[in-house]
Every structure is written in C-alpha cells, then in structure tokens.
C-alpha cells in the first residue's frame, strides 16, 4: 500500500508500506478520505511545532474515514463493507488519567501521526489501516466519506464545548475562523448558543463563517472598533472560543467578555502575554482544551443524523499522488478551509 510520509520540513513523500497483520478485535479499513490538519501542516512546513520535531520518517494524518475490508477474530457490530470514521485517539485505558475518564490526557497516548514520542506514532494517511474495532464508528448511508472524515476536527470542537460548559442562551465569541473556529461555530450553534459573533483578519473565511451559522462577523484587521464596541458595561460575551492563537485575539477577547465568563483556548500560538488585571477584575475563567475522546462518537452521530452540515467547509479534494500540492493548498488560508486527500 501507499502512504504519505514526512521526512523533514517540505520533504513529503509517497512511499510503499506493508499492510499490518490483522489481529483479534481489529479491522482492516480501506482509507478513502483524509483531512489535512493544522498539525500535519506544521510537520510539513516546519518539521514540527513547539519543541516537537520529526526525528524519523512518519506517516502523517489523523482525520480519516473509509470502508471495512476485513474483520479480525471476535469483532462484532461491524461488517465488511461498512463505512466508518476512524478515531485517532488511542489511549492506554490503564494509566491514572484514563482511569479517571480523562483519556485525552493519557500518559501512553498513541494518537495517529504524532512525533511527540520516539518511536513516532505512525499516522493514517495510507491506503489500508488496521485499527481496533472500537476506533471505528459507522456512518449513516447518506453521509459522504468526506463528511465522515471531518468527524475528528469536529470532535475537537465538541470537546471545547464540553470544556466551556452549557451554552444554552449564551452569547459566544469565536476568534479565528479557520477549520477549527468554523467547526466551533457549528458546535456552539448545535448546543444552543443564543448569539455567535466571529472574528478573523480575512474576509473570505468570514463569509464562510457567516454562511455556516455565525450571526455576525467582524474583520478585526479592518474594523477592530466593531469588536471593541462590545466592551461597554464590562463586556458582552459569556464564552469565547479562541481559535487563532493570536495574542491580539486573546487580549481583545478579554476586553469584550463579561464578568465571570469563560475563555476556551483552542488555538496554539506559543507564548502570549495576558493582562492579569482584566482576568482578575472580571473573574474570567481561562480553560485549555486538548484533543477529545468520547466526543468522537457524538461527532459521528451529529453528522450521520444530519444535525450539522460540515460540507461547506470542504474546499479541496486531491488524489494521494498530489499530496504535496494538497499540503501547499491547505496552507493558503485565502483559498482553503479544509483540504482532503483521497486514497
Ligand atoms: Zn492512559
């Protein structure tokens, strides 16, 4: 089978790999669609992120869906021919965090396509993936394989919503409208948010944000004053989903959040400075959110039942052979939202 392998920054190759042996409790999935994530782009553009660097060839990818081709011994509830979204979250289920139900914090996590541990955890951009049956979630008949492959980034934002707490009747600010910010808008809407205002610095992505459920969008590069107007009377928003990783988005968010509101940090921009006086005086709760675990099933369910429509986020589909072109396209925020490979 062929796989998409990163060797170093800007060194992405299509290589032959052996299909893994199928063991009891596992299924073999013909991967049909795989979305390129921000972390895949970091590996491609910079060879890693933060202190994490690619130190050996690694198959990229963790947003995948496909069709089951073979069943291992003892697998029930799945059949050959089933179309499934595959959760890349593979916790050990034995460590202290797993036992507390915090599988996303697992000490021995084997998340697909991660260069954090050595040896690296090989990813899922490959023609055949042998996965545990419990990772595979059957999708509805009307759901395209491309929507199914968006269950993973959607689960990221559903976990963000869980971190925020109940959103019913809440006023929500989403800063940064890339794929995760856009999915956060959809997730917040599905969870009863009263009003959603979204910001970015690019009109193209803001138009998309408007079309998928934001009530109002603000280009903070050209119209920053429209956002600052919400700072009157100590602020307006109950919850901010910060999906840009940008320091200015963090600061301006704190100014327009109401007392005792919550910031959920989804974006990763490295070190930023925080105005402590605002956090203290307005008693703001700042929360991180990292990956997901049980939310993957909810993501597949909401997609399968047509409760959310993620199709508008898909902006490009490339064959495996054109992986380099796909990665280049995915890095261009002007043109691309979610880019997928087909295998
Ligand atoms: Zn664990």
Boltz pocket constraint, residues with backbone or C-beta under 6 A from the ligand:
constraints:
  - pocket:
      binder: B
      contacts: [[A, 91], [A, 92], [A, 93], [A, 94], [A, 95], [A, 96], [A, 97], [A, 98], [A, 99], [A, 103], [A, 105], [A, 106], [A, 107], [A, 108], [A, 109]]
      max_distance: 6.0
